[in-house]
Amino acid sequence: MMFRTIYKSKIQGAIVTEANLEYVGSITIDEDLMEAADIIPNERVQIVNLNNGSRLETYVIPGKKGSGTICMNGGTARWAVAGDRILIISYAIMEEKDAVAFKPKVIYVNEKNKMKGRDVPDLSS
């Protein structure tokens, strides 16, 4: 049996609202966005900073529902500042037979980090 790590979901174009250097570490995400993107507390995510092209991995802490919060905590606060646009990507490990048919979720947000749309991209082409 072979397992694959598959792109499960993404929050596209979120805006960092704050950076808290004194926190132990992680990213805080509005719980509404977490639910829409099927991301759970403590889940490992990869974050891409669209302002500087860098990537990092951390874990998720839920933020207040409807707040639009995207807060970089601890060391990640040195990596992105308020106003930076980011992608938040989650992954799943699944059997190859399930992975080939799996469709990831993409959540699009506006400048206030409110969901403006969702998509299940066609990755077959």
Stockholm file with secondary structure:
# STOCKHOLM 1.0

chainA/1-125         MMFRTIYKSKIQGAIVTEANLEYVGSITIDEDLMEAADIIPNERVQIVNLNNGSRLETYVIPGKKGSGTICMNGGTARWAVAGDRILIISYAIMEEKDAVAFKPKVIYVNEKNKMKGRDVPDLSS
#=GR chainA/1-125 SS CCEEEEEEEEEEEEECCEEETTSSSEEEEEHHHHHHTTCCTTCEEEEEETTTCCEEEEEEEEECTTSCCEEEEGGGGGTCCTTCEEEEEEEEEEEHHHHTTCCCEEEEECTTSCEEEEECCCCCC
#=GC SS_cons         CCEEEEEEEEEEEEECCEEETTSSSEEEEEHHHHHHTTCCTTCEEEEEETTTCCEEEEEEEEECTTSCCEEEEGGGGGTCCTTCEEEEEEEEEEEHHHHTTCCCEEEEECTTSCEEEEECCCCCC
//
